[in-house]
Amino acid sequence: MKSDNTNIKVTTVRDGEQDIEAKVGANLLEVLRENNVSIAANCGGRGTCGKCVVHIDGEERLACQTEVTEGMQLKVSSGEESFVILEDYASGEKLADSIDNYDNLCIGVDIGTTTVVLQLIDAKSGKIASTRSFLNAQRQYGEDVISRIQCANEGDLDALTDAIRSNLLAAIKSLCSDVGVEPTQLKYICIAGNTTMMFLLLHYECQSLGVFPFEPEFKHKDQYTFFETFGVDTCDCPVYLVPWVSAYVGGDITAGYLDCRGNGSETAFLIDMGTNGEMMLWTKDKILCTSTAAGPAFEGGGITYGTGSIPGAISKIDYTGDSFTFETIAGEPPVGICGSGVLDASACLLRGEFVDETGRMEDPYFDEGVVIAKKANGKPILFTQKDVRELQLAKSAIRAGVEILLSEAGLTISQLDAVYLAGGFGQKLRIESAVEVGLLPEEMAQKVRSIGNSSLGGAVRICRDLKMLEDAKELAEKAEEIQLSAHPDFQNFFMDYMAFADL
């Protein structure tokens, strides 16, 4: 009797060839996931993002829409191995020349939706001994927290938890190996990340994060065991998670606050412009925070020729009056447009009158888009009408949140000491483009400071001084969250700032 199983041959850029046993007729994306083959699937396997491309017999196919056939041979090349991961932050220091005491080693971690960074710290001197970073393997289940919550609720919680735990454990072991110690010698570990990332790490059910009133079912604990966090008991060091404020204002923002406050700003704004735009505004007397669904445009998602921060991603664009000039990450030939390039492109199209103040592209560009650059093979990289709309939605959501937090705090921009922009997009964006498209008010331009991976920075600050955990807990308890969807002014602000006209 013929078996339902077959051996398929998978070739990847990173791991070379491997044979995988799979069931004939099984979904190819699910098979690749189960066998730890890294492949982008930003839409969670729904066939809408076009990222899970595989090459079979010289043809491109989407893994999520392909069934396993007898003796299938395929190549996987998502380009993720070369993704540029942000490891810098405001309070960063140089690597330690030597470690003072192997009994004082600890690890600070940032678990981002897209990337993960770990740093081994000498707690006594506060210096960094080593760093590891990698793409979050959960990206195979969707690029944003909403898609991952949905996947977890539909039966993939075990797989999502295993994906992040296995990668973290390997990175912890590798960091310790760098200085010749075992993980059992670690003093403690501190982890920051958004609330969904923390729930998935801890293997918590995520239903409460995805339905109104969006209140996390599980409360933050002062301390977790290594087993609670990683599912194994190979180490007995305690694990501290930076406390979250709510379902969509997570420990990454709490950690970012700790990193920013080290700069002494008493009245300041912190903005992380990711898919879920998180913001915090603080004065001497109050702390306000909010989040807004900005969408993935600031990370190159949802853009026709969008890409993440990989070599060849167009990160800077100018318009000279008759042509476009651009810069790419690592100076490589252009492959697509990342978030900062999306912002520049919109500003250039507005300046060159390719689009009007409503965001409508002029003829003859409305149907096909504007050619920004060409790939090495001569194929054009276009910026389309759809892309302009994606940027408008993202920038309007962020700007509405900024205006409402300022209003609720009773502050004017002139009263802010600083405006901190966190994350990879904040690191690369040009302020003049942000102002030109209306993402940020012009009055903010001189106050903006890009601070990099502030989530990691806050986790490392806690590693250097555990007393800061109490500051983080006090912040999470004191912070007042403003629910934008229920705010009476949100819709008006959102519609007003969709336009590119000065308001």
C-alpha positions, 0 to 999 in steps of 0.5 A, spaced: 500 500 500 502 506 498 504 511 503 501 518 504 507 521 506 513 523 501 520 526 502 521 533 499 527 537 498 528 544 501 534 548 499 534 555 503 540 560 503 542 559 510 541 552 511 542 549 504 539 542 502 535 538 507 530 533 506 523 533 510 518 528 510 511 531 509 504 528 507 502 529 500 496 534 499 499 538 506 499 545 506 506 547 504 507 553 509 505 549 515 510 543 513 515 549 513 513 552 519 513 545 523 520 543 520 523 550 522 524 553 515 524 560 516 520 564 511 516 570 511 508 570 511 506 576 514 499 575 513 499 569 517 498 564 511 492 567 508 495 569 501 494 576 501 501 579 503 505 575 497 511 574 502 512 566 502 515 565 495 518 559 494 521 556 487 518 550 484 521 548 477 523 555 476 516 558 477 514 562 483 509 560 488 506 562 495 507 556 500 501 558 503 497 556 497 501 550 495 500 543 496 505 538 497 506 533 491 510 527 491 518 528 491 517 536 491 523 540 490 523 547 492 528 553 494 526 558 499 529 565 499 526 570 503 532 575 504 531 575 511 538 572 513 540 579 511 535 583 515 538 589 519 537 589 526 537 595 531 541 594 537 543 601 539 539 605 544 540 612 548 544 609 554 548 604 550 555 603 552 561 600 548 563 592 549 567 591 556 574 589 555 574 584 560 568 581 565 569 583 572 566 578 576 563 572 572 558 571 578 555 578 576 552 576 569 545 578 567 542 578 560 537 584 558 532 582 552 528 586 547 522 581 544 520 585 538 514 583 533 519 583 528 526 582 531 529 580 538 536 582 541 539 580 547 545 583 551 550 579 556 551 585 561 556 585 567 552 587 572 557 590 577 561 594 572 554 595 567 558 594 561 556 589 555 559 583 554 556 580 548 550 581 543 545 577 539 540 579 535 535 575 530 528 575 527 522 573 531 521 566 528 513 568 529 513 572 523 511 566 520 504 567 523 503 574 521 507 580 521 503 584 527 500 582 534 493 582 531 495 576 526 499 573 532 493 573 537 488 570 531 493 565 530 494 563 537 486 563 538 485 559 532 490 553 535 497 555 534 499 558 541 504 552 542 507 553 536 508 561 537 511 559 544 515 554 542 518 559 536 520 564 541 523 560 546 527 555 542 530 561 539 531 565 546 534 559 549 539 558 543 541 565 544 542 565 551 547 559 551 551 562 545 552 569 549 554 565 555 559 561 551 562 567 548 565 569 555 566 561 557 560 560 562 554 556 563 547 559 563 546 556 570 551 562 572 547 567 570 544 572 576 538 574 572 534 575 566 530 582 564 525 582 558 522 587 555 516 587 549 509 588 547 504 585 551 502 580 546 510 578 545 510 577 553 503 573 553 506 568 547 513 567 551 509 565 557 504 561 553 498 565 556 491 565 552 491 571 548 483 572 547 483 577 552 488 581 548 483 581 542 476 583 544 473 589 547 475 592 553 482 589 551 484 588 558 490 583 559 487 577 563 493 575 566 496 580 571 504 582 571 508 578 576 514 581 580 518 575 578 518 569 574 522 562 574 526 560 568 521 554 567 515 559 567 518 563 562 522 558 557 519 551 559 525 548 561 528 548 568 536 548 566 537 554 570 534 557 576 536 564 575 530 569 576 526 572 570 524 579 570 519 582 565 518 589 564 511 591 566 506 592 561 500 598 562 495 595 558 493 590 552 497 595 547 501 599 551 506 594 553 513 593 557 517 596 551 514 603 552 515 602 560 522 600 558 523 606 553 521 611 558 526 608 563 531 609 558 529 616 556 528 618 563 536 617 564 536 623 559 533 628 565 527 630 561 521 632 565 516 633 560 517 629 554 513 625 549 515 618 547 513 615 540 514 608 537 511 608 530 510 601 529 504 597 526 501 599 533 503 606 534 505 606 542 506 613 545 507 616 552 507 623 555 509 625 561 510 631 566 512 632 573 505 630 575 502 625 570 503 620 565 499 619 559 499 613 554 495 611 548 496 606 542 493 607 535 493 602 529 497 605 524 498 599 520 505 596 517 506 602 512 512 605 517 515 598 516 514 597 509 508 593 510 502 593 505 506 597 500 506 595 493 514 594 493 515 595 500 520 591 504 523 591 511 530 593 513 534 589 508 540 591 504 538 594 498 532 597 501 531 604 499 531 608 505 532 615 503 529 619 497 529 626 494 526 629 488 530 634 484 525 637 480 526 632 474 528 625 477 528 621 483 535 620 487 535 615 492 540 611 497 539 604 499 541 600 506 548 598 505 549 601 498 546 595 495 542 595 488 535 597 490 530 591 492 524 595 495 522 601 499 523 601 507 519 605 512 523 611 512 523 611 504 515 610 504 515 617 508 520 620 503 517 618 497 510 621 499 513 627 501 517 628 494 510 626 490 507 632 494 513 637 493 513 635 485 505 635 485 505 628 483 499 628 488 494 633 490 493 635 498 487 630 498 493 624 496 490 623 489 495 622 484 495 626 478 494 623 471 498 619 468 500 616 475 493 614 478 493 607 475 500 605 474 504 609 480 510 613 479 517 610 478 522 611 484 528 606 482 529 600 478 532 594 480 538 590 478 534 586 473 531 593 470 524 592 473 521 598 476 520 600 483 513 604 483 510 608 488 502 607 487 496 610 489 495 605 494 501 606 497 500 613 498 493 611 502 497 606 506 501 612 508 496 617 509 492 612 514 498 611 518 500 618 519 493 620 520 493 615 526 499 617 529 498 625 528 491 624 531 494 620 537 499 626 538 494 631 538 489 628 543 495 626 548 497 633 548 490 636 549 489 631 555 495 633 558 493 640 557 500 642 554 503 645 548 509 643 544 513 649 546 512 646 553 516 639 551 523 638 553 524 633 548 520 628 543 523 621 543 522 617 537 524 609 538 525 604 533 528 603 527 523 607 523 524 613 528 532 612 527 532 613 519 526 618 518 528 625 516 524 630 520 523 634 514 519 629 511 515 627 517 513 635 517 512 635 510 506 630 510 503 632 516 506 626 521 509 631 526 507 638 527 512 643 525 513 646 532 516 639 534 522 638 529 527 642 533 525 637 539 526 630 536 531 625 538 531 618 535 533 614 541 533 607 537 531 600 541 529 604 547 526 597 549 532 594 550 535 600 553 530 600 558 531 592 560 539 593 560 538 599 565 534 594 569 540 589 569 545 594 571 540 597 577 534 592 579 531 598 583 529 600 577 524 595 576 520 598 582 520 605 578 517 601 572 512 598 576 510 605 579 510 607 572 505 602 569 500 603 575 500 610 575 500 611 567 493 613 565 491 610 558 487 614 553 483 609 549 483 613 542 477 609 539 472 612 544 475 619 545 470 624 542 475 628 538 479 622 535 475 621 528 475 628 527 483 629 528 484 622 524 479 625 518 483 632 518 490 629 518 488 624 512 489 630 508 496 633 506 494 640 507 496 645 512 491 645 518 
